[in-house]
Every structure is written in structure tokens, then in C-alpha cells.
Amino acid sequence: MNGIYIRPGRPLLAALGRVRVGALVACCAILIAVLGVIFAHQVTADRLDRAVDSPIITWLAGHPGLAARLAAPGSLLPAVALSAVIVVACLLAGRLNGAVLAAAAVPAAVGLNDGLLKPLVHRTYLGVLTYPSGHTTTMFALAATVTVLLIPPQAARARAPWLLIPAAAYVLGGVVAVGVIGLRWHYFTDTVAGAALGIGTVCGLALLLDLSVVRRWLAWGSRGSAAAQEHRNAGDVLAPGG
């Protein structure tokens, strides 16, 4: 058996696309910062949140258990499972940089959310830190990861059918946002910041992985993997009865 040869993979972003992606990262950061300043230490909903949240909470109150089911895809186990599937798919395709992106996306986004932003902004809902929404952050990080891997800027038209997969992922992110609002875990603006954090984190990771020094490191690692595989194959051929 020849095994799987892992390559660094083509750049995650087109050269011209990196400028737009960098601008998107900046916009996400600005949005999170502005909302964070506005809602710092807030303990009640503002007018916008009340206008969006109240109809959702009222409607889902008439459908017991539905809110929890809507929010479930953004919880830990589904997120880990989906990330693992993407990592394996990238490794099977020989895209080491894609596998690294998929493995790092959710932990990085959730780490920024829980380790930095929630305690820093200290916005609460029923006594619990809420800004940004972790469930929404997770789902939009996964959606952005799928977008980067399936629809690179230089091939967007050629891969038009693949748009359905990222589109479905973003819709699922919106569904999760509705679920956590219905559960009264988050305000609407928490989910907006969560979406920005998930997307911005993945875009930032993609820019980082496309740096020449990182690509050289990945190329060195993939060559080592290929050499080890060749050595194992040679051993299989020379072994008695091989």
C-alpha cells in the first residue's frame, strides 16, 4: 500500500484575495471592539436586542425543546466531530495547511472568546458572561473554514456548485444563533459578535498559514512525512515474502 503523501497544499488564499481578507479581519475586529465598548458590563438588553430577542423568545416558548435542538450544533462535541471530519478530508487530499487550519480554527476562536473577550467585556445575561456567543463563534468558525477550503478566491466561479456547502454552514450558524437567543443564553448582539469572531479568526489563521515562512515549515514537515513513507515502502518490498 502506497499510503497518503501529505503536501503543504496550495495557498489557502489568492494573492489578490489576501488584501480583501485582511480588510475583512480588520472589519471583524473593529465590530467586536465597538460592540464590546458599547455593551461592557451591561446586565440588561438594549433596545435593539429587545426588538430582535423578544419575538424569538416568545415564538420558541411555544415549541418546547426546539431552542435547545437549534443551538445543539454549536456545542462542543458536534464542533469537534465536524472539525475532525474536515481535518481527515484535508489529510486524505494531501492538504496539510488545510488540515492545520481546520484543527486550529475552533480552538483559536473559542480561546479568544472565553479566555479574552468574555472576561474583558463582562457583559452578563441572568448573571452569566455572554459576549460574544461561544456557540455562534464556533459555528461561524467552521463555516469560514469550509469557505476557505472549498472556495479559494481564484477559483470561485469554477467551483460555483461548492457554494452550497458553505452557504448551508452559514445558515446553520444563523440557526444556532436563534437557538441560543431562544434559550436566553445570549442577546442578539452577542451572536453578531460571535459570527464576526469566528469569521475573523479563521481569516486571520488563513493569512498566517499563507506566510512564506509558515509554508516553508509545512513543506519541510511534508517532505519528512514523504521520506518516512518511502522508507516504510522500501522496507515492505525488501521484507521476506513482501
C-alpha positions as semicolon CSV with decimal commas, in nm:
position;residue;x (nm);y (nm);z (nm)
1;M;0,000;0,000;0,000
2;N;0,150;0,334;-0,105
3;G;-0,012;0,535;0,175
4;I;-0,106;0,902;0,176
5;Y;0,150;1,162;0,070
6;I;0,089;1,483;0,258
7;R;0,180;1,803;0,077
8;P;0,180;2,158;0,213
9;G;-0,116;2,229;-0,017
10;R;-0,179;2,521;-0,246
11;P;-0,205;2,862;-0,076
12;L;-0,531;2,898;0,109
13;L;-0,588;3,246;-0,033
14;A;-0,515;3,401;-0,371
15;A;-0,253;3,676;-0,371
16;L;-0,507;3,945;-0,461
17;G;-0,763;3,797;-0,226
18;R;-0,537;3,838;0,075
19;V;-0,590;4,213;0,073
20;R;-0,967;4,168;0,088
21;V;-0,937;3,902;0,355
22;G;-0,709;4,129;0,558
23;A;-0,969;4,405;0,532
24;L;-1,236;4,158;0,645
25;V;-1,028;4,065;0,951
26;A;-0,994;4,435;1,035
27;C;-1,369;4,493;0,996
28;C;-1,447;4,198;1,222
29;A;-1,203;4,324;1,485
30;I;-1,349;4,675;1,473
31;L;-1,706;4,545;1,501
32;I;-1,620;4,326;1,801
33;A;-1,432;4,612;1,969
34;V;-1,705;4,872;1,911
35;L;-1,983;4,645;2,036
36;G;-1,764;4,542;2,327
37;V;-1,717;4,903;2,434
38;I;-2,088;4,978;2,397
39;F;-2,203;4,675;2,593
40;A;-1,924;4,647;2,851
41;H;-2,059;4,547;3,195
42;Q;-2,416;4,558;3,066
43;V;-2,665;4,340;3,256
44;T;-2,985;4,408;3,058
45;A;-3,082;4,411;2,692
46;D;-3,072;4,735;2,500
47;R;-3,343;4,849;2,257
48;L;-3,201;4,662;1,955
49;D;-3,161;4,338;2,147
50;R;-3,511;4,360;2,289
51;A;-3,657;4,422;1,943
52;V;-3,487;4,112;1,800
53;D;-3,483;3,883;2,102
54;S;-3,842;3,919;2,227
55;P;-4,020;3,773;1,919
56;I;-3,771;3,484;1,903
57;I;-3,808;3,402;2,273
58;T;-4,186;3,427;2,254
59;W;-4,212;3,203;1,946
60;L;-3,973;2,938;2,074
61;A;-4,151;2,935;2,412
62;G;-4,445;2,779;2,227
63;H;-4,224;2,498;2,094
64;P;-4,069;2,326;2,398
65;G;-3,727;2,178;2,334
66;L;-3,685;2,336;1,989
67;A;-3,445;2,608;2,103
68;A;-3,210;2,351;2,255
69;R;-3,212;2,147;1,934
70;L;-3,139;2,457;1,727
71;A;-2,843;2,550;1,949
72;A;-2,701;2,196;1,970
73;P;-2,474;2,206;1,659
74;G;-2,270;2,483;1,821
75;S;-2,185;2,278;2,129
76;L;-1,852;2,106;2,194
77;L;-1,899;1,751;2,067
78;P;-2,059;1,836;1,729
79;A;-1,794;2,103;1,671
80;V;-1,510;1,862;1,749
81;A;-1,664;1,596;1,527
82;L;-1,710;1,835;1,233
83;S;-1,357;1,971;1,275
84;A;-1,219;1,616;1,278
85;V;-1,404;1,529;0,957
86;I;-1,259;1,835;0,784
87;V;-0,908;1,756;0,910
88;V;-0,928;1,397;0,784
89;A;-1,064;1,510;0,447
90;C;-0,775;1,756;0,409
91;L;-0,516;1,493;0,501
92;L;-0,667;1,247;0,254
93;A;-0,643;1,519;-0,010
94;G;-0,280;1,585;0,090
95;R;-0,354;1,943;0,204
96;L;-0,152;1,987;0,521
97;N;-0,224;2,359;0,551
98;G;-0,597;2,291;0,523
99;A;-0,575;2,029;0,798
100;V;-0,389;2,274;1,023
101;L;-0,649;2,543;0,957
102;A;-0,936;2,305;1,036
103;A;-0,767;2,180;1,352
104;A;-0,686;2,529;1,483
105;A;-0,998;2,724;1,381
106;V;-1,243;2,634;1,659
107;P;-0,988;2,617;1,946
108;A;-0,843;2,956;1,847
109;A;-1,181;3,125;1,813
110;V;-1,319;2,975;2,135
111;G;-0,995;3,056;2,318
112;L;-1,022;3,423;2,220
113;N;-1,388;3,421;2,317
114;D;-1,370;3,253;2,656
115;G;-1,018;3,349;2,756
116;L;-1,013;3,715;2,649
117;L;-1,334;3,877;2,533
118;K;-1,593;3,745;2,778
119;P;-1,400;3,841;3,092
120;L;-1,278;4,166;2,934
121;V;-1,621;4,294;2,825
122;H;-1,801;4,130;3,118
123;R;-2,149;4,158;2,971
124;T;-2,393;3,932;3,152
125;Y;-2,732;3,773;3,090
126;L;-2,901;3,632;3,401
127;G;-2,564;3,654;3,577
128;V;-2,364;3,463;3,313
129;L;-2,096;3,613;3,084
130;T;-2,235;3,631;2,732
131;Y;-2,027;3,849;2,496
132;P;-1,959;3,710;2,239
133;S;-2,172;3,398;2,193
134;G;-1,947;3,090;2,203
135;H;-2,194;2,867;2,016
136;T;-2,222;3,121;1,735
137;T;-1,846;3,174;1,728
138;T;-1,793;2,800;1,686
139;M;-2,041;2,760;1,401
140;F;-1,919;3,060;1,204
141;A;-1,558;2,950;1,251
142;L;-1,650;2,615;1,095
143;A;-1,842;2,787;0,816
144;A;-1,549;3,018;0,740
145;T;-1,311;2,721;0,742
146;V;-1,522;2,537;0,486
147;T;-1,539;2,855;0,275
148;V;-1,162;2,899;0,270
149;L;-1,101;2,533;0,185
150;L;-1,367;2,489;-0,082
151;I;-1,390;2,828;-0,247
152;P;-1,048;2,992;-0,286
153;P;-1,086;3,341;-0,439
154;Q;-0,905;3,249;-0,762
155;A;-1,149;2,967;-0,838
156;A;-1,483;3,092;-0,707
157;R;-1,660;3,076;-1,044
158;A;-1,518;2,740;-1,140
159;R;-1,636;2,593;-0,811
160;A;-1,981;2,753;-0,805
161;P;-2,159;2,426;-0,704
162;W;-1,943;2,414;-0,390
163;L;-2,110;2,736;-0,276
164;L;-2,396;2,524;-0,144
165;I;-2,182;2,370;0,131
166;P;-2,054;2,695;0,287
167;A;-2,399;2,851;0,238
168;A;-2,554;2,566;0,436
169;A;-2,290;2,612;0,707
170;Y;-2,369;2,984;0,741
171;V;-2,742;2,910;0,755
172;L;-2,671;2,659;1,032
173;G;-2,475;2,929;1,213
174;G;-2,783;3,152;1,195
175;V;-2,999;2,868;1,325
176;V;-2,766;2,823;1,622
177;A;-2,784;3,196;1,692
178;V;-3,164;3,178;1,701
179;G;-3,142;2,881;1,936
180;V;-2,917;3,050;2,192
181;I;-3,134;3,363;2,186
182;G;-3,442;3,147;2,244
183;L;-3,272;2,974;2,535
184;R;-3,197;3,318;2,683
185;W;-2,827;3,239;2,685
186;H;-2,735;3,538;2,467
187;Y;-2,853;3,870;2,335
188;F;-2,877;3,923;1,960
189;T;-2,567;4,142;1,956
190;D;-2,372;3,865;2,131
191;T;-2,440;3,644;1,830
192;V;-2,336;3,919;1,588
193;A;-2,002;3,950;1,768
194;G;-1,971;3,570;1,776
195;A;-2,015;3,550;1,399
196;A;-1,753;3,822;1,349
197;L;-1,512;3,649;1,586
198;G;-1,547;3,310;1,416
199;I;-1,502;3,452;1,066
200;G;-1,224;3,691;1,163
201;T;-1,026;3,424;1,346
202;V;-1,034;3,183;1,052
203;C;-0,939;3,455;0,804
204;G;-0,651;3,559;1,027
205;L;-0,530;3,198;1,053
206;A;-0,551;3,159;0,676
207;L;-0,336;3,470;0,627
208;L;-0,087;3,336;0,881
209;L;-0,067;2,993;0,715
210;D;-0,003;3,157;0,379
211;L;0,306;3,341;0,504
212;S;0,617;3,221;0,324
213;V;0,794;3,118;0,643
214;V;0,497;2,906;0,754
215;R;0,465;2,747;0,410
216;R;0,836;2,659;0,417
217;W;0,789;2,495;0,757
218;L;0,490;2,298;0,630
219;A;0,687;2,196;0,320
220;W;0,971;2,073;0,540
221;G;0,726;1,874;0,751
222;S;0,555;1,722;0,448
223;R;0,890;1,620;0,295
224;G;0,978;1,445;0,619
225;S;0,646;1,261;0,609
226;A;0,700;1,159;0,247
227;A;1,054;1,038;0,319
228;A;0,932;0,829;0,611
229;Q;0,661;0,677;0,393
230;E;0,915;0,593;0,121
231;H;1,137;0,426;0,381
232;R;0,846;0,216;0,506
233;N;0,753;0,120;0,150
234;A;1,113;0,014;0,077
235;G;1,113;-0,197;0,392
236;D;0,793;-0,368;0,282
237;V;0,944;-0,454;-0,056
238;L;1,266;-0,593;0,092
239;A;1,097;-0,788;0,369
240;P;1,078;-1,166;0,322
241;G;0,763;-1,264;0,142
242;G;0,699;-0,898;0,055
